[in-house]
């Protein structure tokens, strides 16, 4: 068996599912954990929605702790998320904001006049 190292892609069999993730048995009998946050790019409410015991999956080793525990990630092998549009890129935003502010000020002036008129 090749030496396990961070960044390596390994194949493992799901041996146990817990509320916080799934344990995979890797080649050579080593066991690693895929935390629930590392199963899919999208929110995972229940591990059972994505994995079943005895499923054979590929995962990437993201950490090997000093005590020998192996952290795995399935989502690291998925296609990256599509880029989200950056905020503040809209070229018309400034113009719309100025128009809104002007209309808002006009409405406030009209409101103040109406309130002052009723007080007299």
Secondary structure, DSSP 8 states (H G I E B T S, - for coil): -----TT-EEEEEEEEEETTEEEEEEGGG-EEEEEGGGS-SS--S-GGGT--TT-EEEEEEEEE-TTS-EEEESGGGS--------TT--TTHHHHHHHHHHHHHHHHHHHHHHHHHHH-
